[in-house]
């Protein structure tokens, strides 16, 4: 039995249920496991035993205590010699172009070979922020799915981490994606607002939901090109929920090309073996100077191949 010590600071602007928050942080644990620990008063909020699983967390609340897991979690991730594409590096933060297939942080099912292991192989542990108070997530400000490629910002100091987290919570840290979605679109752009929660029938999936656990999710999109069997979109997140872009478009009957979790046979392609989703651009203010910054990463070869085979000129991407 593995004991997971908790020391988490909730930074989002919208309230969230305690059990929903812990399920997001520790997806390897079931909601029922987490609820049991809360009922046993193993979990605290602001140094007081949590009252119930549905207790609302608000900005600045600190979650402590512990959880237990039957699946052993790595307590201290090891440094590994994994190549990193570093787009920007300065004393307080870095921007990484993450390849598809690389998980962001270790878990019970994947204790090694993650972005965190790569970061520890490139930087000293003291060079990464420990504001998360979680040794599995040093410097991690936000995440990408394992099979989504593209840009992530990494905090090196607690001051920078706190500032970047605040920009993220206030929607000032802008995240722009390129996505290829199945079918023909009738509109040239739009806004999707649909709350998301863990799919009760499959814990690996998220779903549009009206349950009390569901969290607000807003996605903006713009049509860049309508191709034969799919469309290329520019997508900007207002919120950043787990699988948000993938679930939102799947809910409209327009799943991402190559998405094995939310797609179907018609959306699979011989040119790409994962969801056609790339974190293309980041815009935010320098956490110390306030200078407006913009970073952009060209899509990797598999997305470029998918587009070029469909007749799209990728020169400007």
C-alpha positions in Angstrom: 0.0 0.0 0.0 1.5 3.3 -1.1 0.8 6.5 1.0 0.6 9.7 -1.0 1.3 12.8 1.0 -0.7 15.8 -0.1 0.4 19.4 -0.1 -1.5 21.1 -3.0 -2.5 24.7 -3.6 -5.7 25.2 -5.6 -5.1 28.1 -8.0 -8.1 28.1 -10.4 -10.6 30.9 -10.3 -13.7 28.6 -10.5 -14.6 26.5 -7.5 -14.3 22.7 -7.8 -15.4 19.7 -5.7 -12.6 18.3 -3.6 -13.0 14.7 -5.0 -13.1 16.1 -8.6 -9.9 18.0 -8.0 -8.0 15.0 -6.5 -9.2 12.8 -9.3 -7.7 15.2 -11.8 -4.4 15.3 -10.0 -4.3 11.5 -9.4 -6.1 9.9 -12.3 -4.6 6.5 -11.3 -6.9 6.6 -8.3 -10.6 5.9 -8.6 -13.1 8.5 -7.4 -14.5 5.9 -5.0 -11.0 5.4 -3.4 -10.6 9.2 -3.0 -14.1 9.5 -1.5 -13.3 6.8 1.0 -10.1 8.6 2.1 -12.1 11.9 2.5 -14.8 10.1 4.6 -12.0 8.7 6.8 -10.8 12.3 7.3 -7.4 11.5 5.8 -7.7 14.7 3.6 -7.6 18.2 5.0 -8.5 21.6 3.5 -6.7 24.6 5.0 -5.5 22.3 7.9 -9.0 21.2 8.8 -10.4 17.7 8.0 -12.4 17.8 4.8 -16.2 17.9 5.6 -17.3 15.8 2.6 -16.2 14.7 -0.9 -18.3 17.5 -2.5 -16.7 20.2 -0.5 -15.9 23.2 -2.7 -12.3 24.3 -3.2 -11.7 28.0 -3.9 -8.7 29.9 -5.1 -5.9 29.7 -2.5 -7.3 26.7 -0.6 -4.5 24.2 0.4 -5.2 20.5 0.4 -3.2 18.3 2.8 -3.3 15.0 4.5 -2.8 11.8 2.5 -4.3 9.3 0.1 -3.4 5.6 -0.2 -3.0 3.6 -3.4 -2.7 -0.1 -4.1 -0.5 0.8 -7.1 2.9 2.0 -6.1 3.8 5.5 -7.3 7.4 6.6 -7.9 8.3 8.8 -4.9 11.3 10.5 -6.5 11.5 10.4 -10.3 14.9 9.7 -11.7 16.9 11.8 -14.1 17.0 10.3 -17.5 18.9 11.2 -20.7 15.9 12.0 -22.9 16.3 14.5 -25.7 14.4 17.8 -25.2 13.5 20.4 -27.8 14.0 23.6 -25.8 12.4 26.6 -27.6 13.3 29.1 -24.9 15.4 29.0 -21.7 16.1 31.7 -19.2 16.7 31.8 -15.5 13.1 31.6 -14.4 11.2 29.6 -17.0 11.7 27.4 -20.1 9.4 26.5 -23.1 9.6 22.9 -24.3 8.3 21.5 -27.6 7.1 18.1 -26.3 7.0 15.3 -28.8 3.9 13.0 -29.1 4.3 9.8 -27.1 5.9 11.5 -24.1 3.9 11.7 -20.9 4.3 14.8 -18.9 4.9 13.3 -15.4 5.4 9.8 -13.9 2.5 7.7 -12.7 2.0 4.2 -11.3 1.7 2.8 -14.9 4.5 4.9 -16.3 7.2 5.6 -13.6 9.9 6.4 -16.1 10.5 7.9 -19.5 8.4 11.1 -19.0 9.0 14.8 -19.6 9.7 15.2 -15.8 12.5 12.5 -16.1 13.8 14.4 -19.1 13.8 17.7 -17.3 15.6 16.2 -14.3 18.2 14.9 -16.8 18.7 18.3 -18.3 18.4 20.6 -15.2 19.3 20.1 -11.6 16.3 19.5 -9.4 17.1 22.7 -7.6 16.7 24.5 -11.0 13.0 23.6 -11.2 10.2 25.1 -9.1 8.9 23.0 -6.2 5.8 25.1 -5.8 3.6 22.1 -6.7 4.9 20.4 -3.5 4.8 17.2 -5.5 8.1 15.5 -6.5 6.4 14.0 -9.5 5.6 17.4 -11.0 8.6 19.7 -10.5 8.2 22.9 -12.6 5.0 21.7 -14.2 2.6 24.6 -14.8 0.2 23.0 -17.2 0.0 19.6 -19.1 -0.5 18.1 -22.5 -1.9 14.6 -23.2 0.8 12.0 -23.9 0.0 11.8 -27.6 -0.5 15.6 -28.1 2.6 17.3 -29.3 3.7 20.9 -28.8 4.5 23.7 -26.4 4.6 23.7 -22.6 6.0 26.3 -20.2 8.1 25.0 -17.3 8.7 27.1 -14.2 12.2 27.3 -12.7 11.5 29.4 -9.6 8.5 29.5 -7.2 8.0 33.2 -8.0 7.7 32.5 -11.8 5.6 29.4 -11.1 3.1 31.4 -9.0 2.9 34.2 -11.6 2.5 31.8 -14.6 -0.2 29.9 -12.6 -2.1 33.1 -12.0 -1.9 34.0 -15.7 -3.3 30.6 -16.5 -6.1 30.9 -14.0 -7.0 34.4 -15.2 -6.9 33.2 -18.9 -4.0 35.5 -19.7 -1.8 32.5 -20.7 -3.1 31.8 -24.2 -2.8 28.3 -25.6 -3.4 27.9 -29.4 -3.6 24.5 -31.1 -3.8 23.1 -34.6 -6.3 20.3 -34.9 -7.6 18.1 -37.7 -11.2 17.1 -37.2 -13.3 14.6 -39.2 -15.9 15.7 -41.7 -17.0 18.9 -43.4 -17.8 22.0 -41.3 -20.6 24.3 -42.2 -19.3 27.3 -40.3 -15.9 29.1 -40.4 -15.6 29.3 -36.6 -17.3 29.2 -33.3 -17.4 28.8 -29.6 -18.1 25.5 -27.8 -19.2 25.7 -24.2 -19.9 22.3 -22.6 -19.0 21.2 -19.1 -16.8 18.1 -18.7 -16.5 15.3 -16.2 -14.9 11.9 -15.9 -16.9 9.4 -18.0 -18.7 7.2 -15.3 -18.5 4.1 -17.6 -14.8 4.5 -18.6 -12.3 6.2 -16.3 -9.9 6.7 -19.1 -12.3 9.0 -20.8 -13.9 12.4 -20.2 -17.4 13.3 -21.3 -19.8 16.3 -21.7 -21.8 16.2 -18.5 -24.4 18.1 -16.4 -23.3 16.3 -13.2 -22.3 18.2 -10.1 -18.7 17.1 -10.8 -18.6 18.6 -14.2 -16.4 21.6 -14.8 -17.0 24.5 -17.2 -15.1 24.2 -20.4 -14.9 26.7 -23.3 -13.2 26.2 -26.6 -12.9 28.7 -29.5 -12.2 27.5 -33.0 -11.5 28.9 -36.5 -11.5 27.0 -39.8 -8.1 27.3 -41.6 -8.8 24.8 -44.4 -11.6 22.4 -45.4 -10.0 19.4 -47.0 -11.5 16.2 -48.4 -12.3 14.1 -45.4 -11.3 16.5 -42.6 -10.8 20.1 -41.6 -7.8 21.9 -40.3 -8.7 24.2 -37.3 -7.0 26.8 -35.2 -8.3 26.1 -31.7 -7.8 28.4 -28.6 -8.6 27.3 -25.1 -10.4 29.5 -22.6 -10.3 26.8 -20.0 -7.9 23.8 -20.1 -9.7 20.6 -18.9 -8.4 17.1 -19.5 -9.0 16.0 -23.1 -11.1 19.2 -23.6 -10.5 19.7 -27.4 -10.9 16.0 -28.1 -14.1 15.7 -26.2 -15.7 18.9 -27.4 -15.3 18.1 -31.0 -16.2 14.4 -30.5 -19.4 15.6 -28.9 -20.3 17.5 -32.1 -19.7 14.4 -34.2 -16.4 15.8 -35.4 -13.7 13.7 -33.5 -10.0 14.4 -34.2 -8.3 12.4 -36.9 -6.3 9.5 -35.4 -7.9 9.7 -32.0 -8.2 6.1 -30.8 -10.1 7.1 -27.6 -12.8 9.3 -28.9 -12.8 8.5 -32.7 -13.9 5.6 -34.8 -12.7 3.6 -37.8 -13.6 6.5 -40.2 -11.3 8.9 -38.3 -8.2 6.7 -38.4 -5.5 7.5 -40.9 -2.4 5.7 -42.3 -0.5 8.9 -42.0 -0.9 9.5 -38.3 -1.1 7.0 -35.4 -2.3 9.4 -32.7 -4.8 12.3 -32.4 -3.9 15.1 -34.9 -3.5 17.8 -32.2 -0.5 20.1 -31.8 0.0 22.8 -29.2 1.1 25.4 -31.7 1.4 28.7 -29.9 1.8 30.1 -26.4 1.3 33.8 -25.5 1.9 35.2 -22.0 3.8 37.9 -20.1 7.2 37.3 -18.8 6.7 36.3 -15.1 9.2 38.9 -13.9 9.3 41.7 -16.4 5.8 41.6 -17.7 7.1 41.7 -21.3 4.6 40.2 -23.8 5.9 36.9 -25.2 4.9 34.7 -28.0 6.3 31.2 -28.9 5.3 29.0 -31.8 6.3 25.5 -32.8 5.9 24.0 -36.3 3.8 20.8 -36.3 5.7 17.5 -36.3 6.2 15.3 -39.4 3.1 13.1 -38.9 0.7 16.1 -38.9 2.5 17.7 -41.9 2.3 14.4 -43.8 -1.4 14.1 -43.1 -2.0 17.6 -44.3 0.2 17.4 -47.4 -1.3 14.1 -48.5 -4.7 15.9 -48.4 -3.4 18.6 -50.6 -2.7 21.3 -48.0 0.3 23.6 -48.5 2.1 23.5 -45.2 4.7 26.2 -46.0 3.3 28.8 -43.6 2.8 26.4 -40.6 
